[in-house]
Amino acid sequence: MIFDTTLQNRENDILINDIVGHKFSFFESIRMKGVGSKRMIIESVSPNMDELMNKVSDINYANIELRKNGIIVHINQGLKTYSWVIPYHSLHTYQSNGYSIHADGKFVRFADNKLLKENKAFLVKMMYLRTENQEKYNFQLH
């Protein structure tokens, strides 16, 4: 689900918390050594997210925020900010010619450059939290 989070909206905050959980507390974020990525350059997006990209030849940036039950990809378009909310059970990532995040028929592909390499430890932490979250709900059928 994509929200316009340029201005704070209480209804959007409630919906986001329902989908991906509340923010980590201050002490939890210190213990985790941060819950937000540095900004990364967006190389391409799925056609259904194209309206979120800058129309001019500006560089598009995004960063990722970890939540208890998912992630939020914050996409900057000029002065506007859009937040793509992804629960862990919908999150899929691929690493080839950059790094891409897929969920619910949408994707964002980040450019393979210095900024992506700086976020490598963060992306590993994100995948660890995803795996940990999925193990909580691991059902075995006999």
ROKOL-924523 format. One record per residue: residue number from 1; y, z negated, x negated of N, C-alpha, C, O in turn; chain. Coordinates in steps of 0.1 Angstrom, whole numbers. Atoms other than C-alpha are relative to their C-alpha. Example, Ala and Ser with C-alpha at 12.3 -4.5 7.8 and 13.67 -1.06 7.14 Angstrom:
REM ROKOL-924523
nr  n_v  n_w  n_u  ca_v  ca_w  ca_u  c_v  c_w  c_u  o_v  o_w  o_u  kette
1  -12  0  -9  -45  -78  -123  12  0  -9  12  -7  -19  A
2  -11  0  9  -11  -71  -137  11  -8  8  22  -9  3  A
REM end
This chain:
REM ROKOL-924523
nr  n_v  n_w  n_u  ca_v  ca_w  ca_u  c_v  c_w  c_u  o_v  o_w  o_u  kette
1  -12  0  -8  0  0  0  12  0  -9  13  -7  -19  A
2  -12  -1  9  34  9  -14  12  -6  8  14  -3  20  A
3  -11  7  -6  65  -12  -7  13  4  -8  12  5  -20  A
4  -13  -1  6  102  -6  -14  5  -14  -3  9  -21  6  A
5  -4  14  3  110  -38  -33  13  -1  -8  16  -10  -16  A
6  -13  0  6  145  -29  -45  8  -13  4  13  -20  -4  A
7  -6  12  -6  159  -56  -22  -11  -9  5  -22  -5  10  A
8  10  10  -4  139  -88  -15  -1  0  15  9  -1  22  A
9  3  0  -14  123  -87  19  -11  -10  3  -22  -9  -2  A
10  10  11  -2  104  -118  32  -13  5  6  -23  1  3  A
11  12  -5  -6  81  -98  54  -9  7  -10  -21  6  -10  A
12  7  -7  11  71  -76  24  -7  -10  -9  -19  -8  -13  A
13  6  10  9  65  -107  3  -12  -7  6  -22  -9  -1  A
14  11  6  -7  42  -122  29  -12  10  0  -23  6  -3  A
15  11  -10  0  22  -89  32  -6  1  -14  -18  2  -16  A
16  5  -2  13  19  -86  -6  -8  -12  -4  -19  -10  -10  A
17  8  12  2  7  -122  -9  -13  0  7  -23  -5  2  A
18  13  -2  -8  -19  -115  18  -10  9  -7  -22  7  -7  A
19  8  -10  6  -32  -85  -1  -5  -4  -14  -17  -3  -16  A
20  5  3  14  -33  -96  -37  2  -14  -5  0  -17  -16  A
21  -1  14  3  -27  -133  -36  14  -4  -5  22  5  -8  A
22  -13  5  5  2  -155  -48  1  3  -15  -8  6  -22  A
23  -3  -1  14  18  -153  -82  -7  -11  -7  -9  -22  -1  A
24  5  11  8  3  -173  -110  11  -10  -2  23  -6  -3  A
25  -10  10  2  21  -206  -116  5  2  -14  0  9  -22  A
26  -6  -1  13  43  -210  -146  -10  -4  -11  -11  2  -22  A
27  9  5  10  17  -230  -165  -12  9  -1  -18  11  -12  A
28  11  -9  1  -11  -206  -156  4  13  -8  -4  18  -15  A
29  -5  -11  7  10  -177  -169  1  -2  -15  -1  7  -23  A
30  -1  4  15  16  -195  -202  -14  0  -6  -16  5  -17  A
31  14  1  5  -21  -203  -205  -6  14  -1  -15  16  -10  A
32  5  -13  1  -29  -166  -199  7  9  -10  4  21  -12  A
33  -8  -7  9  -3  -155  -224  7  12  7  8  23  1  A
34  -8  -10  -7  17  -135  -198  -8  6  11  -20  8  10  A
35  6  -6  -11  10  -119  -165  6  13  4  4  19  14  A
36  -7  -13  -2  32  -88  -168  -1  9  -12  -1  4  -24  A
37  0  -9  11  29  -57  -189  14  4  -5  24  2  2  A
38  -13  -7  4  56  -40  -209  0  13  7  -10  17  13  A
39  -1  -12  -8  69  -9  -194  -8  12  -7  -9  12  -19  A
40  8  -11  5  48  23  -198  6  13  6  12  12  17  A
41  -5  -13  -6  58  60  -193  -11  6  9  -22  7  5  A
42  9  -6  -9  43  76  -163  0  15  -3  10  22  -4  A
43  1  -14  3  29  110  -172  -2  9  13  4  19  14  A
44  1  -7  -12  18  121  -137  -5  -10  11  -10  -21  8  A
45  5  8  -12  10  107  -102  -7  10  10  -6  22  8  A
46  7  -8  -10  -11  119  -73  11  6  9  22  1  10  A
47  -10  -7  -9  6  144  -49  6  -9  11  18  -7  15  A
48  -5  8  -11  9  117  -22  10  -11  -5  15  -18  3  A
49  -10  9  5  31  96  -45  11  7  -7  20  0  -14  A
50  -10  -8  7  53  124  -58  14  -4  4  23  -2  -4  A
51  -14  4  -5  83  112  -37  5  -12  -7  17  -15  -7  A
52  -4  12  8  84  80  -59  6  4  -14  12  -5  -20  A
53  -4  -4  13  92  100  -90  14  5  0  19  10  10  A
54  -13  -5  1  126  109  -103  0  16  2  -9  22  -4  A
55  -1  -14  -2  137  144  -92  5  8  -12  2  19  -14  A
56  -5  -6  11  156  151  -123  -10  -2  -12  -21  -7  -10  A
57  10  1  11  140  153  -158  1  -14  -7  -2  -14  -19  A
58  0  14  5  144  115  -163  -15  -4  -3  -24  1  4  A
59  13  6  3  115  96  -178  -3  -10  11  5  -18  14  A
60  4  10  -10  96  76  -152  -8  -11  -6  -17  -9  -14  A
61  6  11  6  86  41  -161  -7  -9  11  -3  -8  23  A
62  7  10  -9  62  15  -146  -5  -12  -8  -7  -10  -20  A
63  6  11  6  49  -19  -154  -10  -6  10  -9  -4  22  A
64  10  6  -8  20  -40  -141  1  -15  1  4  -21  -10  A
65  -1  15  -2  20  -75  -127  -14  -4  5  -20  1  14  A
66  12  5  -4  -12  -95  -124  2  -10  11  11  -18  10  A
67  0  10  -10  -19  -115  -93  -14  -6  1  -23  -1  -6  A
68  13  6  -1  -48  -137  -83  -12  9  5  -23  8  1  A
69  11  -8  -6  -67  -111  -63  3  15  -1  -3  23  6  A
70  -3  -14  2  -52  -78  -76  12  2  -9  16  -8  -16  A
71  -12  -3  9  -23  -61  -94  10  6  9  8  11  20  A
72  -12  -7  -6  11  -47  -85  5  9  -11  9  4  -22  A
73  -6  -10  9  23  -15  -102  14  2  5  16  7  16  A
74  -14  -1  -3  61  -16  -102  5  13  -6  5  15  -18  A
75  -5  -13  5  75  20  -104  15  0  2  20  -3  13  A
76  -14  -1  -1  111  25  -112  5  14  2  1  23  -5  A
77  -6  -13  -3  130  54  -97  15  -2  0  21  -5  11  A
78  -15  2  0  166  53  -108  3  -15  2  -2  -23  -6  A
79  -4  14  -3  180  21  -93  -10  -6  10  -8  -18  14  A
80  10  5  -10  151  18  -68  -13  -5  -7  -16  0  -18  A
81  12  5  5  119  -1  -74  -11  0  12  -8  -5  23  A
82  11  -1  -9  86  6  -56  -12  -8  -5  -14  -7  -17  A
83  11  8  4  56  -17  -57  -13  5  7  -14  5  19  A
84  13  -5  -5  21  -3  -53  -10  -12  -2  -13  -16  -13  A
85  9  12  -1  -2  -32  -43  -14  4  1  -18  11  10  A
86  14  -4  1  -38  -29  -53  -9  -12  -2  -8  -19  -12  A
87  9  11  1  -65  -55  -46  -11  4  -10  -14  16  -12  A
88  10  -3  11  -92  -58  -74  -12  8  5  -17  17  -2  A
89  11  -7  -5  -119  -44  -51  2  15  1  -7  23  3  A
90  -4  -14  -1  -100  -11  -48  4  6  -13  5  18  -14  A
91  -5  -5  12  -90  -8  -84  -10  7  -9  -21  2  -11  A
92  8  -7  9  -105  18  -107  9  5  -11  20  10  -8  A
93  -8  -5  12  -92  27  -142  -9  10  -8  -21  9  -9  A
94  6  -10  9  -100  56  -165  9  1  -13  21  1  -12  A
95  -7  -2  12  -91  61  -201  -4  13  -7  -14  14  -13  A
96  2  -13  7  -89  97  -212  13  7  1  19  9  11  A
97  -14  -6  1  -57  115  -224  10  -10  7  19  -5  14  A
98  -8  10  -5  -39  83  -216  -8  -11  8  -20  -12  6  A
99  7  11  -8  -47  55  -191  4  3  15  16  4  18  A
100  -3  -2  -14  -49  60  -153  -6  -11  9  -16  -16  6  A
101  4  10  -10  -51  36  -124  -2  8  13  7  15  18  A
102  3  -7  -12  -67  48  -92  -4  -10  11  -10  -20  8  A
103  4  9  -12  -70  32  -57  4  7  13  15  13  13  A
104  -3  -5  -14  -72  44  -21  6  14  0  15  17  7  A
105  -4  -14  0  -68  81  -29  13  3  -7  19  14  -6  A
106  -12  -2  8  -37  76  -52  -3  -3  -14  -13  -10  -17  A
107  1  3  14  -33  75  -89  13  1  -8  22  8  -3  A
108  -11  -1  9  -8  69  -117  -6  1  -14  -15  -7  -18  A
109  5  -2  14  -15  83  -152  11  -3  -10  22  2  -9  A
110  -10  4  10  3  67  -181  -2  8  -13  -13  12  -17  A
111  0  -8  12  12  87  -212  -7  -8  -12  -5  -20  -13  A
112  6  6  11  -9  80  -243  10  0  -12  10  10  -20  A
113  -10  1  11  18  68  -267  1  -14  -5  -8  -22  -2  A
114  -2  13  5  31  38  -285  1  -11  10  -5  -22  8  A
115  -1  10  -11  40  19  -253  -13  -3  6  -16  -15  9  A
116  14  3  -6  4  22  -240  -8  -8  -10  -15  -17  -6  A
117  7  7  10  -10  10  -273  5  -15  -1  -3  -24  -3  A
118  -5  14  0  13  -21  -271  -5  -8  11  -6  -20  11  A
119  5  7  -12  -2  -29  -237  -15  -1  0  -21  -5  10  A
120  14  0  0  -38  -26  -248  -6  -14  3  -15  -15  11  A
121  5  14  -3  -44  -64  -248  2  -4  14  -7  -10  20  A
122  -3  3  -14  -28  -67  -214  -10  7  9  -15  1  19  A
123  9  -8  -8  -50  -39  -200  -15  -6  -1  -22  -6  9  A
124  13  6  2  -81  -56  -214  -1  -13  9  -11  -16  15  A
125  -1  12  -8  -70  -89  -197  -1  4  15  -8  -3  23  A
126  0  -4  -14  -65  -70  -164  -14  3  4  -19  0  15  A
127  13  -4  -3  -100  -56  -165  -9  -12  0  -19  -13  8  A
128  8  12  0  -115  -90  -174  2  -8  14  -7  -12  19  A
129  -3  6  -13  -97  -105  -143  -7  7  12  -11  1  21  A
130  6  -8  -10  -110  -77  -122  -15  -3  1  -21  -5  12  A
131  14  3  0  -146  -83  -133  -3  -14  4  -13  -16  12  A
132  2  14  -4  -143  -120  -129  2  -1  16  -6  -9  22  A
133  -2  1  -15  -129  -115  -93  -12  6  7  -16  1  18  A
134  12  -7  -7  -158  -91  -84  -12  -8  -1  -21  -7  8  A
135  12  8  2  -184  -115  -97  0  -11  11  -11  -16  15  A
136  -1  10  -11  -171  -141  -71  -7  5  13  -12  -2  21  A
137  5  -6  -13  -181  -117  -43  -12  9  -2  -14  18  6  A
138  11  -8  3  -212  -102  -59  -12  -4  9  -18  -15  8  A
139  11  3  -9  -239  -100  -32  -12  8  -4  -10  20  -8  A
140  12  -7  4  -274  -91  -40  -9  2  13  -12  -7  20  A
141  8  -3  -12  -294  -73  -13  -15  1  -5  -18  7  -15  A
142  14  -1  3  -332  -76  -13  -7  9  10  -19  11  9  A
REM end
